[in-house]
Amino acid sequence: MVKIGSTESEARSIEIDVLQGSILEPLLFILYNRDLEKIAAQHGLSIHIYAVDTQFHISFVPETYDDTLERVQNCVDYTRIWMAHNLLKLNPGKTEVTVLATRWDPVVQNQNCL
C-alpha cells in the first residue's frame, strides 16, 4: 500500500522487492550486478556501473570494427537474456552504441561514428 497524505492505495502483495534506501540495497545491488561483470568479460568488454546505469566499454583497432561490433551486439543480447531471467528489463529506449574514432580513420569513416 502507498499512502500520501490521507490518500491510500489498495494493498497488494509484493513477491520480489528490496526497499529503496534500506541498508541491504547497496550490497544486494553489487551482488546482483556482479554477473554483468562476468558477462562483459566473456565478450571481451569492460564494464562501468554507476547507480542504475551500466556501460560496457571496448577498445579496438579499425581493422576489427566488424568483429568488435558483433561482440558488442552479442554482449547486449546476452545481457537482455540475463536481465529477463532475473526479472529485470533492458530499456531499448536508453540502450545505445557509440563508436568514437578520428575523422581520418578510413575503416570507420563510413560507419556513422562520432
PyMOL commands that place a pseudoatom at each C-alpha (Angstrom):
pseudoatom trace, name=CA, resn=MET, resi=1, chain=A, elem=C, hetatm=0, pos=[0.000, 0.000, 0.000]
pseudoatom trace, name=CA, resn=VAL, resi=2, chain=A, elem=C, hetatm=0, pos=[1.158, 3.529, -0.725]
pseudoatom trace, name=CA, resn=LYS, resi=3, chain=A, elem=C, hetatm=0, pos=[-0.055, 6.406, 1.437]
pseudoatom trace, name=CA, resn=ILE, resi=4, chain=A, elem=C, hetatm=0, pos=[0.302, 10.053, 0.507]
pseudoatom trace, name=CA, resn=GLY, resi=5, chain=A, elem=C, hetatm=0, pos=[-1.303, 12.380, 2.995]
pseudoatom trace, name=CA, resn=SER, resi=6, chain=A, elem=C, hetatm=0, pos=[-4.711, 10.911, 3.724]
pseudoatom trace, name=CA, resn=THR, resi=7, chain=A, elem=C, hetatm=0, pos=[-4.951, 9.052, 0.393]
pseudoatom trace, name=CA, resn=GLU, resi=8, chain=A, elem=C, hetatm=0, pos=[-4.161, 5.339, 0.366]
pseudoatom trace, name=CA, resn=SER, resi=9, chain=A, elem=C, hetatm=0, pos=[-3.843, 2.863, -2.471]
pseudoatom trace, name=CA, resn=GLU, resi=10, chain=A, elem=C, hetatm=0, pos=[-5.260, -0.600, -2.155]
pseudoatom trace, name=CA, resn=ALA, resi=11, chain=A, elem=C, hetatm=0, pos=[-2.976, -3.182, -0.568]
pseudoatom trace, name=CA, resn=ARG, resi=12, chain=A, elem=C, hetatm=0, pos=[-1.193, -5.658, -2.847]
pseudoatom trace, name=CA, resn=SER, resi=13, chain=A, elem=C, hetatm=0, pos=[1.334, -8.346, -2.107]
pseudoatom trace, name=CA, resn=ILE, resi=14, chain=A, elem=C, hetatm=0, pos=[4.873, -7.890, -3.409]
pseudoatom trace, name=CA, resn=GLU, resi=15, chain=A, elem=C, hetatm=0, pos=[6.742, -11.037, -4.345]
pseudoatom trace, name=CA, resn=ILE, resi=16, chain=A, elem=C, hetatm=0, pos=[10.146, -9.510, -5.090]
pseudoatom trace, name=CA, resn=ASP, resi=17, chain=A, elem=C, hetatm=0, pos=[11.421, -6.276, -3.602]
pseudoatom trace, name=CA, resn=VAL, resi=18, chain=A, elem=C, hetatm=0, pos=[14.213, -4.518, -1.777]
pseudoatom trace, name=CA, resn=LEU, resi=19, chain=A, elem=C, hetatm=0, pos=[13.089, -1.368, -0.059]
pseudoatom trace, name=CA, resn=GLN, resi=20, chain=A, elem=C, hetatm=0, pos=[14.763, 1.659, -1.572]
pseudoatom trace, name=CA, resn=GLY, resi=21, chain=A, elem=C, hetatm=0, pos=[17.097, 3.204, 0.971]
pseudoatom trace, name=CA, resn=SER, resi=22, chain=A, elem=C, hetatm=0, pos=[17.393, 0.034, 3.031]
pseudoatom trace, name=CA, resn=ILE, resi=23, chain=A, elem=C, hetatm=0, pos=[20.767, -0.951, 4.425]
pseudoatom trace, name=CA, resn=LEU, resi=24, chain=A, elem=C, hetatm=0, pos=[20.767, -4.032, 2.175]
pseudoatom trace, name=CA, resn=GLU, resi=25, chain=A, elem=C, hetatm=0, pos=[20.162, -2.134, -1.059]
pseudoatom trace, name=CA, resn=PRO, resi=26, chain=A, elem=C, hetatm=0, pos=[23.825, -1.286, -1.932]
pseudoatom trace, name=CA, resn=LEU, resi=27, chain=A, elem=C, hetatm=0, pos=[25.079, -4.770, -1.087]
pseudoatom trace, name=CA, resn=LEU, resi=28, chain=A, elem=C, hetatm=0, pos=[22.302, -6.526, -2.990]
pseudoatom trace, name=CA, resn=PHE, resi=29, chain=A, elem=C, hetatm=0, pos=[22.797, -4.203, -5.963]
pseudoatom trace, name=CA, resn=ILE, resi=30, chain=A, elem=C, hetatm=0, pos=[26.502, -5.092, -6.096]
pseudoatom trace, name=CA, resn=LEU, resi=31, chain=A, elem=C, hetatm=0, pos=[25.821, -8.816, -5.761]
pseudoatom trace, name=CA, resn=TYR, resi=32, chain=A, elem=C, hetatm=0, pos=[23.004, -8.708, -8.298]
pseudoatom trace, name=CA, resn=ASN, resi=33, chain=A, elem=C, hetatm=0, pos=[25.111, -6.920, -10.884]
pseudoatom trace, name=CA, resn=ARG, resi=34, chain=A, elem=C, hetatm=0, pos=[28.247, -8.995, -10.318]
pseudoatom trace, name=CA, resn=ASP, resi=35, chain=A, elem=C, hetatm=0, pos=[27.043, -11.296, -13.098]
pseudoatom trace, name=CA, resn=LEU, resi=36, chain=A, elem=C, hetatm=0, pos=[27.142, -8.356, -15.525]
pseudoatom trace, name=CA, resn=GLU, resi=37, chain=A, elem=C, hetatm=0, pos=[30.893, -8.077, -14.965]
pseudoatom trace, name=CA, resn=LYS, resi=38, chain=A, elem=C, hetatm=0, pos=[31.228, -11.751, -15.900]
pseudoatom trace, name=CA, resn=ILE, resi=39, chain=A, elem=C, hetatm=0, pos=[29.049, -11.292, -18.995]
pseudoatom trace, name=CA, resn=ALA, resi=40, chain=A, elem=C, hetatm=0, pos=[31.158, -8.334, -20.139]
pseudoatom trace, name=CA, resn=ALA, resi=41, chain=A, elem=C, hetatm=0, pos=[34.407, -10.247, -19.575]
pseudoatom trace, name=CA, resn=GLN, resi=42, chain=A, elem=C, hetatm=0, pos=[33.087, -13.250, -21.534]
pseudoatom trace, name=CA, resn=HIS, resi=43, chain=A, elem=C, hetatm=0, pos=[32.648, -10.956, -24.529]
pseudoatom trace, name=CA, resn=GLY, resi=44, chain=A, elem=C, hetatm=0, pos=[35.950, -9.110, -24.049]
pseudoatom trace, name=CA, resn=LEU, resi=45, chain=A, elem=C, hetatm=0, pos=[34.344, -5.912, -22.773]
pseudoatom trace, name=CA, resn=SER, resi=46, chain=A, elem=C, hetatm=0, pos=[34.908, -3.830, -19.658]
pseudoatom trace, name=CA, resn=ILE, resi=47, chain=A, elem=C, hetatm=0, pos=[32.035, -2.561, -17.553]
pseudoatom trace, name=CA, resn=HIS, resi=48, chain=A, elem=C, hetatm=0, pos=[31.227, 0.549, -15.526]
pseudoatom trace, name=CA, resn=ILE, resi=49, chain=A, elem=C, hetatm=0, pos=[28.222, 0.506, -13.216]
pseudoatom trace, name=CA, resn=TYR, resi=50, chain=A, elem=C, hetatm=0, pos=[27.037, 3.712, -11.561]
pseudoatom trace, name=CA, resn=ALA, resi=51, chain=A, elem=C, hetatm=0, pos=[23.731, 3.826, -9.706]
pseudoatom trace, name=CA, resn=VAL, resi=52, chain=A, elem=C, hetatm=0, pos=[21.275, 2.191, -12.115]
pseudoatom trace, name=CA, resn=ASP, resi=53, chain=A, elem=C, hetatm=0, pos=[23.306, 2.883, -15.281]
pseudoatom trace, name=CA, resn=THR, resi=54, chain=A, elem=C, hetatm=0, pos=[25.579, 0.280, -16.814]
pseudoatom trace, name=CA, resn=GLN, resi=55, chain=A, elem=C, hetatm=0, pos=[28.123, 0.990, -19.533]
pseudoatom trace, name=CA, resn=PHE, resi=56, chain=A, elem=C, hetatm=0, pos=[30.105, -1.571, -21.491]
pseudoatom trace, name=CA, resn=HIS, resi=57, chain=A, elem=C, hetatm=0, pos=[33.426, -0.421, -22.957]
pseudoatom trace, name=CA, resn=ILE, resi=58, chain=A, elem=C, hetatm=0, pos=[35.789, -1.876, -25.528]
pseudoatom trace, name=CA, resn=SER, resi=59, chain=A, elem=C, hetatm=0, pos=[38.812, -0.570, -27.404]
pseudoatom trace, name=CA, resn=PHE, resi=60, chain=A, elem=C, hetatm=0, pos=[39.634, -1.857, -30.850]
pseudoatom trace, name=CA, resn=VAL, resi=61, chain=A, elem=C, hetatm=0, pos=[41.687, -1.164, -33.922]
pseudoatom trace, name=CA, resn=PRO, resi=62, chain=A, elem=C, hetatm=0, pos=[39.816, -0.154, -37.079]
pseudoatom trace, name=CA, resn=GLU, resi=63, chain=A, elem=C, hetatm=0, pos=[40.523, -3.442, -38.824]
pseudoatom trace, name=CA, resn=THR, resi=64, chain=A, elem=C, hetatm=0, pos=[38.474, -5.314, -36.181]
pseudoatom trace, name=CA, resn=TYR, resi=65, chain=A, elem=C, hetatm=0, pos=[35.449, -2.994, -36.388]
pseudoatom trace, name=CA, resn=ASP, resi=66, chain=A, elem=C, hetatm=0, pos=[33.002, -5.626, -37.685]
pseudoatom trace, name=CA, resn=ASP, resi=67, chain=A, elem=C, hetatm=0, pos=[34.161, -8.288, -35.218]
pseudoatom trace, name=CA, resn=THR, resi=68, chain=A, elem=C, hetatm=0, pos=[34.005, -5.797, -32.342]
pseudoatom trace, name=CA, resn=LEU, resi=69, chain=A, elem=C, hetatm=0, pos=[30.504, -4.649, -33.284]
pseudoatom trace, name=CA, resn=GLU, resi=70, chain=A, elem=C, hetatm=0, pos=[29.379, -8.289, -33.347]
pseudoatom trace, name=CA, resn=ARG, resi=71, chain=A, elem=C, hetatm=0, pos=[30.918, -8.893, -29.889]
pseudoatom trace, name=CA, resn=VAL, resi=72, chain=A, elem=C, hetatm=0, pos=[29.122, -5.833, -28.508]
pseudoatom trace, name=CA, resn=GLN, resi=73, chain=A, elem=C, hetatm=0, pos=[25.805, -6.971, -30.012]
pseudoatom trace, name=CA, resn=ASN, resi=74, chain=A, elem=C, hetatm=0, pos=[26.272, -10.474, -28.577]
pseudoatom trace, name=CA, resn=CYS, resi=75, chain=A, elem=C, hetatm=0, pos=[27.031, -8.987, -25.158]
pseudoatom trace, name=CA, resn=VAL, resi=76, chain=A, elem=C, hetatm=0, pos=[23.893, -6.817, -25.270]
pseudoatom trace, name=CA, resn=ASP, resi=77, chain=A, elem=C, hetatm=0, pos=[21.789, -9.793, -26.390]
pseudoatom trace, name=CA, resn=TYR, resi=78, chain=A, elem=C, hetatm=0, pos=[23.172, -11.986, -23.599]
pseudoatom trace, name=CA, resn=THR, resi=79, chain=A, elem=C, hetatm=0, pos=[22.638, -9.157, -21.092]
pseudoatom trace, name=CA, resn=ARG, resi=80, chain=A, elem=C, hetatm=0, pos=[18.996, -8.856, -22.206]
pseudoatom trace, name=CA, resn=ILE, resi=81, chain=A, elem=C, hetatm=0, pos=[18.507, -12.605, -21.626]
pseudoatom trace, name=CA, resn=TRP, resi=82, chain=A, elem=C, hetatm=0, pos=[20.217, -12.429, -18.217]
pseudoatom trace, name=CA, resn=MET, resi=83, chain=A, elem=C, hetatm=0, pos=[18.060, -9.469, -17.204]
pseudoatom trace, name=CA, resn=ALA, resi=84, chain=A, elem=C, hetatm=0, pos=[14.829, -11.202, -18.253]
pseudoatom trace, name=CA, resn=HIS, resi=85, chain=A, elem=C, hetatm=0, pos=[15.885, -14.295, -16.303]
pseudoatom trace, name=CA, resn=ASN, resi=86, chain=A, elem=C, hetatm=0, pos=[16.442, -12.066, -13.241]
pseudoatom trace, name=CA, resn=LEU, resi=87, chain=A, elem=C, hetatm=0, pos=[13.113, -10.241, -13.618]
pseudoatom trace, name=CA, resn=LEU, resi=88, chain=A, elem=C, hetatm=0, pos=[14.696, -7.078, -14.991]
pseudoatom trace, name=CA, resn=LYS, resi=89, chain=A, elem=C, hetatm=0, pos=[14.157, -5.308, -18.301]
pseudoatom trace, name=CA, resn=LEU, resi=90, chain=A, elem=C, hetatm=0, pos=[16.701, -3.745, -20.619]
pseudoatom trace, name=CA, resn=ASN, resi=91, chain=A, elem=C, hetatm=0, pos=[15.256, -0.412, -21.730]
pseudoatom trace, name=CA, resn=PRO, resi=92, chain=A, elem=C, hetatm=0, pos=[15.682, -0.273, -25.533]
pseudoatom trace, name=CA, resn=GLY, resi=93, chain=A, elem=C, hetatm=0, pos=[14.985, 3.459, -25.493]
pseudoatom trace, name=CA, resn=LYS, resi=94, chain=A, elem=C, hetatm=0, pos=[18.072, 4.023, -23.363]
pseudoatom trace, name=CA, resn=THR, resi=95, chain=A, elem=C, hetatm=0, pos=[20.295, 1.397, -24.969]
pseudoatom trace, name=CA, resn=GLU, resi=96, chain=A, elem=C, hetatm=0, pos=[22.785, 2.735, -27.482]
pseudoatom trace, name=CA, resn=VAL, resi=97, chain=A, elem=C, hetatm=0, pos=[26.157, 2.001, -29.032]
pseudoatom trace, name=CA, resn=THR, resi=98, chain=A, elem=C, hetatm=0, pos=[28.586, 4.849, -29.575]
pseudoatom trace, name=CA, resn=VAL, resi=99, chain=A, elem=C, hetatm=0, pos=[31.775, 4.467, -31.582]
pseudoatom trace, name=CA, resn=LEU, resi=100, chain=A, elem=C, hetatm=0, pos=[34.410, 7.131, -31.138]
pseudoatom trace, name=CA, resn=ALA, resi=101, chain=A, elem=C, hetatm=0, pos=[37.048, 7.438, -33.855]
pseudoatom trace, name=CA, resn=THR, resi=102, chain=A, elem=C, hetatm=0, pos=[39.198, 10.003, -35.549]
pseudoatom trace, name=CA, resn=ARG, resi=103, chain=A, elem=C, hetatm=0, pos=[37.783, 11.516, -38.706]
pseudoatom trace, name=CA, resn=TRP, resi=104, chain=A, elem=C, hetatm=0, pos=[40.862, 10.352, -40.598]
pseudoatom trace, name=CA, resn=ASP, resi=105, chain=A, elem=C, hetatm=0, pos=[40.221, 6.691, -39.925]
pseudoatom trace, name=CA, resn=PRO, resi=106, chain=A, elem=C, hetatm=0, pos=[39.237, 5.215, -43.326]
pseudoatom trace, name=CA, resn=VAL, resi=107, chain=A, elem=C, hetatm=0, pos=[37.871, 1.933, -41.929]
pseudoatom trace, name=CA, resn=VAL, resi=108, chain=A, elem=C, hetatm=0, pos=[35.246, 3.519, -39.670]
pseudoatom trace, name=CA, resn=GLN, resi=109, chain=A, elem=C, hetatm=0, pos=[34.704, 6.702, -41.688]
pseudoatom trace, name=CA, resn=ASN, resi=110, chain=A, elem=C, hetatm=0, pos=[31.513, 5.409, -43.300]
pseudoatom trace, name=CA, resn=GLN, resi=111, chain=A, elem=C, hetatm=0, pos=[30.133, 3.673, -40.200]
pseudoatom trace, name=CA, resn=ASN, resi=112, chain=A, elem=C, hetatm=0, pos=[28.177, 6.574, -38.621]
pseudoatom trace, name=CA, resn=CYS, resi=113, chain=A, elem=C, hetatm=0, pos=[30.791, 7.267, -35.932]
pseudoatom trace, name=CA, resn=LEU, resi=114, chain=A, elem=C, hetatm=0, pos=[31.292, 10.293, -33.705]
for i in range(1, 114): cmd.bond("trace and resi %d" % i, "trace and resi %d" % (i + 1))
show_as sticks, trace
zoom trace
